[in-house]
Amino acid sequence: QVHLVESGGGLVQAGGSLRLSCAASGRTFSGYNMGWFRQAPGKERAFVAAISGSGSATYYADSVKGRFTISRDNAKNSVYLQMNSLKPEDTAHYYCAATRLWGNGLEYQSSWLDAWGQGTQVTVSS
């Protein structure tokens, strides 16, 4: 099993950038596909991005495509979310998640069966 801890959240002005990190425990990190979700106040948790275990494939929600980039470093057991051109509507609690599944359905929380982190808050001011 893998344990996830997010960091890097904070307060940023609209148009700015932040880089979130997710550190994973365990010796089989590359065996997990990794993803980011976010939850804004009063809204359901929503898919943001996913990356395959090798890092060769990525998948993004339409709302962040072209602005956010997911990446991973398997040697460091870490996955990252580079967020550029941030908007006030990006304000949310961001969660890292792990799954051994890949393919259709990654945008659903139910596909992420293996681990969730506690999240990190991102606030974008206008």
N, C-alpha and C positions, 0 to 999 in steps of 0.2 A: 504494500500500500504506500501511497505517496502523501506527504503532508505539505501544504502550500501556505506561503506567507507573502502577502503583497506589500509593496512600499512604493513611495514616489508621488503619492497624491498631494494635493495642496490647492492653494488659491492662485488663480491666474486670470489675467485680463483677456477679454475676447480678442482673438487673433494670435494669442500666444501659444506656447507649446509646453507639454509635459511629457515625461517618460516614466511609465509605470514599470515596475519590476515585480516578478513573482519568483521566489526562491523555493525550490522543491527539495524535500529530503528523499532518501532512497537511492538505490544503486541502479534502478532500471528506468531512469527518467526518459531516455530516448524511446522507450516502449510506449509512452503515453502521447497521445495527441493533446494539445493544450489549447485553451481558449480563454477569452475574456467576455464577461457579461457586465451589464450595468443596471442599476436600479435607481431611478429618480423618485423623489417623494411622491407618494400617491399612485405610483405606476408599478406595473409588473416588471420583474427582472427580464432584461432583453439581451439578446445575443449581439456581440460586437465584432469579434474576429476569432478565427481558429487557425492553427498551424499543425501540420502533420509531425509525427515523431522525428522524421529526418530533417524537417524544415523545408522540404521540397515543394510542398503544397500549402496554399493559404486560402482563406475564405473570409469575406467581409460582409457585414451588413451594408445595405445600400446607403444608409445614413452617414456612414463614416468612410466609405470608399473614396480613395484619393486624398484623404486627410490623415488617416491613421495607418500605421504599419506594425504588424505583428512579426516578431522574430524570436529566435531562441538560440541559446548557446548550451549545447548538451554537455560540454566539458565543465560548465559552471552550474549545471542543473537549474537553469534559469530561462524564463520566457519574459519578453518585453512587449510593451505597447507604446510606440512612439505616437504621440497625438499632436498634430499640427493644426493651425488655423482653427483653434478651439472656438466654440460658440457657447453662449449661455445655455442652450439646450443640451449641451454635453454634460452639464452638471449632474452628477450622480455618484452613487457608491459603486466602485468598480471591483469586480470579483474575478479571480483567476480560477480555472477549473481544469480538470484532467479527465480524459476518457480513453478507452482503447478502441472506441468505435470511430469510424470515418465514413463519410458519404452523406446521403440524404438524411435530413433531420437534425443536423448539427445545431440549428438555430433554436432547438427546443432544450430546455433545461433537463428534461428526462433522458437526453442522450449522454449527459455528462454524469456518469455513474460512479466514478472512482474517487474524486476528491474535489472539495471546494475550499478556497481560502476564506478568511474573515473579511476581506475587502479593504479598500482604501478610498477615502473621499476625494473627489475632484470637484472643485467649485470654480465656475467660470463667470466672472463679473462682466457686465456690459458697460 
